[in-house]
Amino acid sequence: MTTRAERRPNHRLASLVEEAGFSHAGLARRVDQLGAEQGLDLRYDKTSVARWLRGQHPRGIVPMLLAEVFTQRLSRKLTAEDLGMAGCRPDYAGLEYAAGPGEAVEIVSGMWQADSARRPALAEASFTPGALVVPSRDWLIGAGDEDPQRAEGVRVGPGDVVAVRAVGEAFRRLDNSFGGGHARQALVRYLDTEVTTMLRGSYNAAVGRDLFAAAAVLTRLVGWMAYDTGVHGMAQRYFVQALRLAQASGDRSLGAYVLTTMSRQAIYLGHGREAVQLARVAQQGALAGATPRVRVLLYAVEARGHGLLGDVRACLAALSRAEQALAQASPEIEEPDWAAYLDEAQLADEYAHCFRDLEDHRKAREFAERSLRLRGTEYTRSRLFCSTVLATALLGLGELDHACGIEAEATESAEGLRSARAMDYVREFSHRLSPYRDSPAVRDFAERTDPFLCAAAS
């Protein structure tokens, strides 16, 4: 922490305050207002601004909020570093939305390097709902970068991009079957060594677009793995940078995919309002040119947010739009590789989760059973999640023994899965069994699931 003796007047901030014509009270009020828009209860005043001008750095994401205030007032992109607050960087590193492709590479490669070296700052970062607004807005209004191309460094060709995509597909399969805890560090090392070198190499515009898209997919995946293992601040930062890489690629559907991933994390952490907002931003930015399966994703994730908020009408309307989109899917329509999983089994799973949140046990059971019938066995984690939704519905319908049997069988089928989310699903169901703890079915369930919980926690 900076001591009083070490502080120096912040001349950069003072210059910007003068240029923008802010009074100290006016600047404090605008920061409070922007924070309130993002769910933060800030109470700064003119004294706070005076302290900042003397060299004190506000905590958390407030430097980013300040930068956003000046960006809006002066109509040019400003960062916390521009405000003379580079010393705050560890508090929000990774949440910055780069001004261009070159800066995006520097930010994300720095994260890969820090993660590969297991530096604690990234792993210990906290999830910040208020930091979701600026990146999603910047992606939405961004007209796309100039074609990313470079003339220096090792030559990168189409075959190199194909290799990156193949690596991503292999890690995606590992994640689906065994959870994010098995191979995340291996993927980080690949990004830190191979992909960083490619992004800093030489390539033409066409290869550059494809390379940035492939890097975005892998960055989203490594964030997804962090999310699956419960490291939510790190995951959020990877998602923000994956969104920036997707923008550089010019692929709006890919950017929307990343935003829906951010929305899913918000749902998991209980931030329904933010989840709906992210899903709708994704729709605004990509719906016009989206393929049917991409539209399924955009509407289904919005429905999940409404379900969490208990908004039955909005939830069912979004699910209906997702179902209509899936009906338009056809083998003749070329879909993104990452959208292949958006099939009838996945949509039934989304329905089941929504009805669980809406406490409609009969509907949740119906759709969970449908999803499990259709879902491939290679989707170990997804099958466990859906089985837990089914067991929860059965419990709500008074079928205690059946519910315990379904959940116990699901955990036994998920042997080897390393996923904090999977553990949370099983533990949350176990908590629902508390009123029936003396039942033989519950005692048998506890005995059968204990090996899974112990192994998943190791």
C-alpha positions as CSV (number, residue, x, y, z in Angstrom):
1,M,0.0,0.0,0.0
2,T,1.2,3.5,-0.8
3,T,2.1,5.4,2.3
4,R,1.3,9.1,2.9
5,A,5.0,10.0,2.6
6,E,5.3,8.2,-0.8
7,R,2.3,9.9,-2.4
8,R,2.8,12.5,-5.0
9,P,0.3,15.0,-6.5
10,N,-1.6,13.4,-9.4
11,H,-0.9,15.9,-12.1
12,R,-2.5,13.8,-14.8
13,L,-5.8,13.6,-13.0
14,A,-5.7,17.3,-12.2
15,S,-5.2,18.1,-15.9
16,L,-8.1,16.0,-16.9
17,V,-10.4,17.5,-14.2
18,E,-9.6,20.9,-15.6
19,E,-10.1,19.9,-19.2
20,A,-13.4,18.2,-18.4
21,G,-14.6,21.2,-16.3
22,F,-15.5,19.1,-13.4
23,S,-15.9,20.5,-9.9
24,H,-14.6,18.2,-7.2
25,A,-18.2,17.5,-6.0
26,G,-19.4,17.1,-9.5
27,L,-16.8,14.5,-10.3
28,A,-17.5,12.6,-7.1
29,R,-21.3,12.7,-7.9
30,R,-20.7,11.3,-11.4
31,V,-18.6,8.4,-10.1
32,D,-21.3,7.6,-7.5
33,Q,-23.9,7.6,-10.3
34,L,-22.0,5.4,-12.6
35,G,-21.3,3.0,-9.7
36,A,-25.0,2.9,-8.9
37,E,-25.8,2.0,-12.5
38,Q,-23.5,-1.0,-12.1
39,G,-24.9,-2.1,-8.7
40,L,-22.3,-0.4,-6.5
41,D,-23.1,1.7,-3.4
42,L,-20.4,4.4,-3.6
43,R,-20.4,7.4,-1.4
44,Y,-17.6,9.7,-2.6
45,D,-17.6,13.5,-2.1
46,K,-15.4,16.5,-2.9
47,T,-13.0,15.4,-0.1
48,S,-12.5,12.1,-1.8
49,V,-11.5,13.8,-5.1
50,A,-9.1,16.1,-3.2
51,R,-7.4,12.9,-1.8
52,W,-7.1,11.5,-5.3
53,L,-5.5,14.6,-6.6
54,R,-3.0,14.4,-3.7
55,G,-2.0,11.0,-5.0
56,Q,-4.3,8.5,-3.2
57,H,-5.7,5.7,-5.3
58,P,-9.3,4.5,-4.9
59,R,-9.8,0.8,-4.4
60,G,-11.3,-1.9,-6.6
61,I,-12.7,-1.0,-9.9
62,V,-13.2,2.7,-9.0
63,P,-10.2,3.7,-11.2
64,M,-12.0,2.1,-14.1
65,L,-15.2,4.0,-13.2
66,L,-13.2,7.3,-13.1
67,A,-11.7,6.5,-16.5
68,E,-15.2,5.8,-17.9
69,V,-16.5,9.1,-16.5
70,F,-13.8,11.0,-18.3
71,T,-14.2,8.9,-21.5
72,Q,-17.9,9.9,-21.6
73,R,-17.2,13.6,-20.8
74,L,-14.2,14.1,-23.2
75,S,-15.4,11.7,-26.0
76,R,-12.2,9.8,-26.2
77,K,-11.0,6.5,-24.7
78,L,-9.2,6.9,-21.4
79,T,-7.8,4.3,-19.1
80,A,-6.9,4.3,-15.4
81,E,-3.2,4.7,-16.4
82,D,-4.2,7.9,-18.3
83,L,-5.5,9.2,-15.0
84,G,-2.2,8.5,-13.3
85,M,-3.5,5.5,-11.4
86,A,-1.3,2.8,-12.8
87,G,-0.5,1.8,-9.2
88,C,-4.0,0.4,-8.9
89,R,-3.5,-2.0,-11.8
90,P,-3.2,-5.2,-9.7
91,D,-6.8,-4.6,-8.4
92,Y,-8.4,-4.7,-11.8
93,A,-5.7,-6.2,-14.2
94,G,-7.5,-8.1,-16.9
95,L,-10.8,-6.1,-16.8
96,E,-9.5,-3.5,-19.2
97,Y,-10.9,-3.4,-22.7
98,A,-8.1,-2.7,-25.0
99,A,-8.2,0.2,-27.5
100,G,-6.8,-2.0,-30.3
101,P,-5.6,-5.5,-31.3
102,G,-2.0,-4.8,-30.3
103,E,-2.9,-3.7,-26.8
104,A,-5.3,-6.7,-26.5
105,V,-2.4,-9.1,-27.2
106,E,-0.2,-7.4,-24.6
107,I,-3.0,-7.6,-21.9
108,V,-4.0,-11.2,-22.5
109,S,-0.5,-12.5,-23.1
110,G,0.5,-11.0,-19.7
111,M,-2.4,-12.9,-18.1
112,W,-1.4,-16.2,-19.7
113,Q,2.2,-15.6,-18.5
114,A,1.1,-14.8,-14.9
115,D,-1.3,-17.7,-14.9
116,S,1.3,-20.1,-16.2
117,A,3.7,-19.0,-13.5
118,R,0.9,-19.4,-10.9
119,R,1.3,-15.9,-9.6
120,P,-1.3,-15.4,-6.9
121,A,-2.8,-12.0,-8.0
122,L,-4.8,-13.4,-10.9
123,A,-6.1,-16.4,-9.0
124,E,-7.0,-14.2,-6.0
125,A,-8.9,-11.6,-8.0
126,S,-12.5,-11.1,-7.1
127,F,-15.5,-11.3,-9.4
128,T,-16.9,-7.8,-9.9
129,P,-20.4,-7.5,-11.3
130,G,-19.9,-3.7,-11.9
131,A,-17.0,-4.5,-14.3
132,L,-19.3,-6.2,-16.8
133,V,-20.9,-3.0,-18.2
134,V,-18.0,-1.3,-19.9
135,P,-16.6,-4.2,-21.9
136,S,-20.0,-5.3,-23.1
137,R,-20.8,-1.7,-24.1
138,D,-17.5,-1.2,-25.9
139,W,-18.0,-4.5,-27.8
140,L,-21.5,-3.5,-28.8
141,I,-20.6,-0.1,-30.1
142,G,-17.3,-1.2,-31.6
143,A,-17.4,-1.1,-35.4
144,G,-14.6,-3.7,-35.6
145,D,-10.9,-3.2,-35.8
146,E,-9.0,-2.8,-38.9
147,D,-7.8,-6.1,-40.2
148,P,-5.3,-7.4,-37.7
149,Q,-2.0,-8.0,-39.5
150,R,1.7,-7.8,-38.7
151,A,4.9,-7.7,-40.7
152,E,7.4,-8.7,-38.0
153,G,8.1,-11.9,-36.2
154,V,7.8,-15.6,-37.0
155,R,5.5,-16.2,-40.0
156,V,2.1,-17.6,-39.2
157,G,0.0,-19.3,-41.9
158,P,-3.4,-20.9,-42.2
159,G,-2.0,-24.3,-41.1
160,D,-1.0,-22.8,-37.8
161,V,-4.5,-21.5,-37.1
162,V,-5.9,-25.0,-37.9
163,A,-3.5,-26.4,-35.3
164,V,-4.7,-23.9,-32.7
165,R,-8.3,-24.9,-33.4
166,A,-7.5,-28.6,-33.1
167,V,-5.8,-28.0,-29.8
168,G,-8.9,-26.1,-28.6
169,E,-11.2,-29.0,-29.7
170,A,-9.1,-31.5,-27.8
171,F,-9.2,-29.4,-24.6
172,R,-13.0,-28.8,-25.0
173,R,-13.6,-32.6,-25.0
174,L,-11.4,-33.0,-21.9
175,D,-13.4,-30.3,-20.2
176,N,-16.7,-31.8,-21.0
177,S,-15.8,-35.2,-19.8
178,F,-13.5,-34.5,-16.9
179,G,-14.1,-30.9,-15.8
180,G,-12.0,-27.8,-15.8
181,G,-9.7,-29.0,-13.1
182,H,-7.9,-31.6,-15.1
183,A,-6.2,-29.8,-18.0
184,R,-6.5,-26.0,-17.4
185,Q,-2.9,-25.4,-16.6
186,A,-1.8,-27.4,-19.7
187,L,-4.0,-25.1,-21.9
188,V,-2.6,-22.0,-20.2
189,R,1.0,-23.1,-20.9
190,Y,0.0,-23.7,-24.6
191,L,-1.4,-20.2,-24.8
192,D,1.6,-18.7,-23.0
193,T,4.1,-20.3,-25.3
194,E,2.6,-21.2,-28.7
195,V,-0.3,-18.8,-29.1
196,T,1.6,-15.7,-27.7
197,T,4.3,-16.3,-30.3
198,M,1.8,-16.5,-33.1
199,L,-0.1,-13.4,-32.1
200,R,3.3,-11.5,-32.0
201,G,4.3,-13.0,-35.4
202,S,3.7,-11.9,-38.9
203,Y,0.5,-12.6,-40.8
204,N,-1.8,-11.1,-43.4
205,A,-5.2,-9.8,-42.6
206,A,-7.1,-13.0,-43.4
207,V,-4.9,-15.1,-41.2
208,G,-4.9,-12.5,-38.6
209,R,-8.7,-12.5,-38.3
210,D,-8.7,-16.3,-38.0
211,L,-5.9,-16.3,-35.5
212,F,-7.6,-13.8,-33.3
213,A,-10.8,-15.8,-33.5
214,A,-9.0,-19.0,-32.5
215,A,-7.2,-17.3,-29.7
216,A,-10.6,-15.9,-28.5
217,V,-12.1,-19.4,-28.4
218,L,-9.1,-20.8,-26.3
219,T,-9.1,-17.8,-24.0
220,R,-12.8,-18.2,-23.4
221,L,-12.2,-21.9,-22.8
222,V,-9.5,-21.4,-20.2
223,G,-11.8,-18.9,-18.5
224,W,-14.6,-21.4,-18.6
225,M,-12.3,-23.9,-16.9
226,A,-11.4,-21.4,-14.2
227,Y,-15.1,-20.8,-13.8
228,D,-15.8,-24.5,-13.5
229,T,-13.1,-24.8,-10.8
230,G,-14.6,-21.9,-8.8
231,V,-11.9,-19.2,-9.6
232,H,-14.5,-16.6,-10.6
233,G,-12.4,-13.4,-10.7
234,M,-9.9,-15.0,-13.0
235,A,-12.6,-16.4,-15.2
236,Q,-14.3,-13.0,-15.5
237,R,-11.0,-11.5,-16.6
238,Y,-10.4,-14.2,-19.2
239,F,-13.9,-13.7,-20.6
240,V,-13.4,-9.9,-21.0
241,Q,-10.2,-10.5,-22.9
242,A,-11.8,-13.2,-25.0
243,L,-14.4,-10.7,-25.9
244,R,-11.8,-8.2,-27.0
245,L,-10.0,-10.8,-29.1
246,A,-13.3,-11.8,-30.7
247,Q,-13.9,-8.1,-31.7
248,A,-10.5,-8.0,-33.3
249,S,-11.4,-11.1,-35.4
250,G,-14.5,-9.3,-36.7
251,D,-16.7,-12.3,-35.8
252,R,-19.8,-10.8,-34.1
253,S,-21.3,-14.2,-33.3
254,L,-18.1,-15.3,-31.6
255,G,-18.3,-12.1,-29.4
256,A,-21.9,-12.9,-28.6
257,Y,-20.8,-16.4,-27.6
258,V,-18.4,-15.0,-25.1
259,L,-21.0,-12.6,-23.8
260,T,-23.4,-15.5,-23.2
261,T,-20.6,-17.2,-21.3
262,M,-20.3,-14.2,-19.1
263,S,-24.1,-14.3,-18.7
264,R,-23.9,-17.9,-17.6
265,Q,-21.3,-17.1,-14.9
266,A,-23.5,-14.2,-13.7
267,I,-26.5,-16.6,-13.4
268,Y,-24.4,-19.1,-11.5
269,L,-23.3,-16.4,-9.0
270,G,-26.9,-15.2,-8.6
271,H,-26.7,-12.0,-10.6
272,G,-29.9,-12.4,-12.7
273,R,-30.2,-8.7,-13.8
274,E,-26.7,-8.6,-15.1
275,A,-27.2,-11.9,-16.8
276,V,-30.2,-10.7,-18.7
277,Q,-28.4,-7.5,-19.7
278,L,-25.4,-9.4,-21.1
279,A,-27.7,-11.7,-23.1
280,R,-29.5,-8.8,-24.6
281,V,-26.3,-7.0,-25.5
282,A,-25.2,-10.2,-27.3
283,Q,-28.5,-10.2,-29.2
284,Q,-28.2,-6.5,-30.1
285,G,-24.7,-7.0,-31.4
286,A,-25.1,-10.3,-33.3
287,L,-28.7,-11.3,-33.8
288,A,-29.0,-9.8,-37.3
289,G,-26.5,-12.2,-38.9
290,A,-26.8,-15.1,-36.4
291,T,-27.3,-18.7,-37.6
292,P,-30.2,-20.7,-36.1
293,R,-28.1,-22.5,-33.4
294,V,-26.5,-19.2,-32.4
295,R,-29.9,-17.7,-32.0
296,V,-30.9,-20.7,-29.8
297,L,-28.0,-19.8,-27.5
298,L,-28.8,-16.0,-27.4
299,Y,-32.4,-16.7,-26.4
300,A,-31.8,-19.6,-24.1
301,V,-29.3,-17.8,-21.9
302,E,-31.7,-14.8,-21.7
303,A,-34.4,-17.3,-20.5
304,R,-32.0,-18.6,-17.8
305,G,-31.6,-15.1,-16.5
306,H,-35.3,-14.5,-16.3
307,G,-35.8,-17.8,-14.7
308,L,-33.4,-16.9,-11.9
309,L,-35.3,-13.6,-11.4
310,G,-38.6,-15.5,-11.2
311,D,-40.0,-13.7,-14.3
312,V,-42.2,-16.5,-15.7
313,R,-43.6,-14.6,-18.7
314,A,-40.2,-13.3,-19.9
315,C,-38.6,-16.7,-19.3
316,L,-41.2,-18.6,-21.3
317,A,-41.1,-16.0,-24.1
318,A,-37.3,-16.3,-24.5
319,L,-37.6,-20.2,-24.4
320,S,-40.2,-20.0,-27.1
321,R,-37.9,-17.9,-29.3
322,A,-35.1,-20.4,-28.7
323,E,-37.3,-23.3,-29.7
324,Q,-38.4,-21.5,-32.9
325,A,-34.7,-20.9,-33.8
326,L,-33.8,-24.5,-33.3
327,A,-36.7,-25.5,-35.6
328,Q,-34.9,-23.5,-38.3
329,A,-31.6,-25.3,-37.9
330,S,-30.6,-27.4,-40.9
331,P,-27.5,-29.4,-42.0
332,E,-27.4,-27.1,-45.1
333,I,-26.7,-24.1,-42.9
334,E,-23.1,-23.7,-41.9
335,E,-22.8,-23.1,-38.1
336,P,-19.8,-22.1,-36.0
337,D,-17.9,-25.1,-34.6
338,W,-18.6,-23.9,-31.1
339,A,-22.3,-23.9,-31.7
340,A,-22.6,-27.6,-32.5
341,Y,-23.7,-28.5,-29.0
342,L,-26.8,-26.3,-29.3
343,D,-29.2,-29.2,-30.1
344,E,-32.4,-30.6,-28.8
345,A,-30.7,-32.1,-25.8
346,Q,-29.1,-28.8,-24.8
347,L,-32.4,-26.8,-25.3
348,A,-34.2,-29.4,-23.1
349,D,-31.5,-28.9,-20.5
350,E,-32.1,-25.1,-20.6
351,Y,-35.8,-25.6,-20.2
352,A,-35.2,-28.0,-17.2
353,H,-33.0,-25.5,-15.5
354,C,-35.5,-22.6,-16.1
355,F,-38.4,-24.6,-14.7
356,R,-36.3,-25.7,-11.7
357,D,-35.7,-22.0,-10.9
358,L,-39.4,-21.2,-11.5
359,E,-40.2,-24.2,-9.1
360,D,-42.4,-25.9,-11.7
361,H,-41.3,-29.5,-10.7
362,R,-43.4,-31.4,-13.3
363,K,-42.0,-29.4,-16.2
364,A,-38.5,-29.5,-14.8
365,R,-38.8,-33.3,-14.6
366,E,-40.2,-33.6,-18.1
367,F,-37.4,-31.6,-19.8
368,A,-34.6,-33.1,-17.6
369,E,-35.6,-36.6,-18.6
370,R,-35.8,-35.6,-22.3
371,S,-32.3,-34.0,-22.2
372,L,-30.8,-37.1,-20.5
373,R,-32.4,-39.4,-23.1
374,L,-30.8,-37.3,-25.9
375,R,-27.5,-36.3,-24.3
376,G,-24.3,-38.2,-25.3
377,T,-22.5,-40.0,-22.5
378,E,-19.3,-38.0,-23.3
379,Y,-20.9,-34.9,-21.7
380,T,-20.2,-36.1,-18.2
381,R,-20.6,-32.8,-16.4
382,S,-23.7,-31.7,-18.2
383,R,-25.4,-35.1,-17.5
384,L,-24.6,-34.7,-13.8
385,F,-26.1,-31.2,-13.8
386,C,-29.2,-32.3,-15.6
387,S,-29.5,-35.4,-13.3
388,T,-29.4,-33.1,-10.3
389,V,-32.1,-30.9,-11.8
390,L,-34.2,-34.1,-12.3
391,A,-33.5,-35.3,-8.8
392,T,-34.5,-31.9,-7.4
393,A,-37.8,-32.0,-9.4
394,L,-38.5,-35.5,-8.1
395,L,-37.9,-34.4,-4.6
396,G,-40.3,-31.5,-5.1
397,L,-42.9,-34.0,-6.3
398,G,-42.5,-36.1,-3.2
399,E,-40.5,-39.0,-4.7
400,L,-37.7,-39.0,-2.2
401,D,-36.3,-42.5,-2.8
402,H,-36.3,-42.0,-6.6
403,A,-34.6,-38.6,-6.3
404,C,-31.9,-40.0,-4.1
405,G,-31.3,-42.9,-6.4
406,I,-31.0,-40.7,-9.5
407,E,-28.5,-38.3,-7.9
408,A,-26.4,-41.1,-6.4
409,E,-26.2,-42.9,-9.7
410,A,-25.2,-39.6,-11.4
411,T,-22.3,-39.0,-9.1
412,E,-21.1,-42.6,-9.5
413,S,-21.2,-42.1,-13.3
414,A,-19.1,-38.9,-12.9
415,E,-16.1,-40.6,-11.4
416,G,-13.0,-38.6,-12.2
417,L,-14.8,-35.3,-12.8
418,R,-13.0,-32.4,-11.3
419,S,-15.4,-29.5,-11.1
420,A,-16.3,-27.1,-8.3
421,R,-19.7,-26.5,-10.0
422,A,-20.5,-30.2,-10.0
423,M,-19.7,-30.3,-6.3
424,D,-22.0,-27.3,-5.7
425,Y,-24.8,-29.0,-7.6
426,V,-24.5,-32.2,-5.5
427,R,-24.1,-30.3,-2.2
428,E,-27.1,-28.1,-2.9
429,F,-29.2,-31.2,-3.5
430,S,-27.8,-32.7,-0.3
431,H,-28.9,-29.6,1.5
432,R,-32.4,-30.1,0.3
433,L,-32.4,-33.5,1.9
434,S,-31.8,-32.1,5.4
435,P,-35.4,-32.5,6.5
436,Y,-35.2,-36.2,5.6
437,R,-31.8,-37.0,7.0
438,D,-33.0,-40.0,9.0
439,S,-34.5,-41.7,5.9
440,P,-32.7,-44.9,4.8
441,A,-32.7,-43.5,1.2
442,V,-30.9,-40.3,2.3
443,R,-28.4,-42.3,4.4
444,D,-27.7,-44.5,1.4
445,F,-27.4,-41.4,-0.9
446,A,-24.8,-39.9,1.5
447,E,-22.7,-43.0,1.5
448,R,-22.8,-43.4,-2.3
449,T,-22.0,-39.7,-3.0
450,D,-19.2,-39.2,-0.4
451,P,-16.5,-40.7,-2.7
452,F,-17.4,-38.3,-5.5
453,L,-17.3,-35.2,-3.2
454,C,-14.0,-36.3,-1.7
455,A,-12.4,-37.0,-5.0
456,A,-13.7,-33.8,-6.7
457,A,-12.3,-31.7,-3.8
458,S,-8.8,-33.2,-4.1
